[in-house]
Amino acid sequence: MAAKLYVGGLSQSTTSESLGGHFKQCGTVVSAVVVTERDTAQSRGFGFVEMSSEAEAQNAITALDKKPFEGSDLTVNMARPRPERSSRN
């Protein structure tokens, strides 16, 4: 089962492609997304990487947390589930 990671501390130059490529050293990357500002498309400094298994996700945390990538030290941990949103009526 796939496992989603939160990745913080991204530099402004990090792209979704470079982020996914960096995490490939730890296993199969299902998806990688750098979160950007809606209006400017500039990085918000964090993103999410989905690994194909829980074991690969744990391996990525061990290998990459607090390690430098593109000029910044990463924060890597398991992503928390999104809270339920109430519908607007």
C-alpha positions in Angstrom: 0.0 0.0 0.0 1.3 3.5 -0.9 2.4 5.9 1.8 2.4 9.7 1.6 5.2 11.8 2.9 5.3 15.5 3.9 8.5 17.2 2.7 9.3 20.7 4.1 12.2 23.1 3.8 12.2 23.0 0.0 14.1 25.8 -1.8 12.2 28.1 -4.2 13.9 26.4 -7.2 12.7 22.9 -6.4 10.3 21.4 -8.9 8.0 18.4 -8.6 10.3 16.5 -11.0 13.5 17.2 -9.1 11.8 16.3 -5.8 10.6 13.0 -7.2 14.0 12.3 -8.7 15.6 12.9 -5.3 13.3 10.4 -3.5 13.8 7.6 -6.2 17.0 6.6 -4.3 14.7 5.3 -1.5 12.3 3.3 -3.7 9.5 3.7 -6.1 8.0 7.2 -6.3 4.2 7.1 -7.1 3.9 10.9 -7.2 5.7 14.1 -6.2 4.2 17.5 -5.9 5.6 20.8 -4.8 2.8 23.0 -3.4 2.7 26.4 -5.1 0.9 29.8 -4.5 -2.3 30.0 -6.6 -1.7 33.5 -7.9 2.1 33.5 -8.5 2.9 29.7 -9.0 5.8 30.2 -6.7 6.8 27.4 -4.3 5.4 27.5 -0.8 8.4 25.6 0.5 6.8 22.3 1.0 5.4 19.4 -0.9 4.3 15.7 -0.8 5.9 12.5 -2.1 3.9 9.3 -2.3 6.1 6.1 -2.1 4.8 2.8 -3.2 5.1 1.1 0.2 5.2 2.0 3.9 8.7 0.4 4.1 10.0 2.7 1.3 8.5 5.7 3.0 10.2 4.8 6.3 13.5 4.3 4.3 13.1 7.8 2.8 12.5 9.4 6.2 15.6 7.7 7.6 17.7 8.6 4.6 16.6 12.1 3.8 15.2 13.9 6.9 17.4 16.8 7.9 19.7 16.3 4.9 20.5 19.0 2.4 18.8 19.1 -1.0 19.2 22.0 -3.5 20.6 24.3 -0.8 18.1 23.6 2.0 17.8 21.0 4.7 14.6 18.8 4.2 12.1 17.9 6.8 10.6 14.5 5.9 7.8 12.8 7.8 4.6 10.9 7.3 1.8 13.1 6.0 -1.2 13.6 8.2 -4.6 12.9 6.6 -6.5 16.0 5.5 -9.2 17.0 8.0 -12.8 16.7 6.7 -14.2 19.9 5.4 -17.8 20.9 6.0 -19.8 21.6 2.8 -20.9 25.1 2.1 -24.6 25.6 1.9 
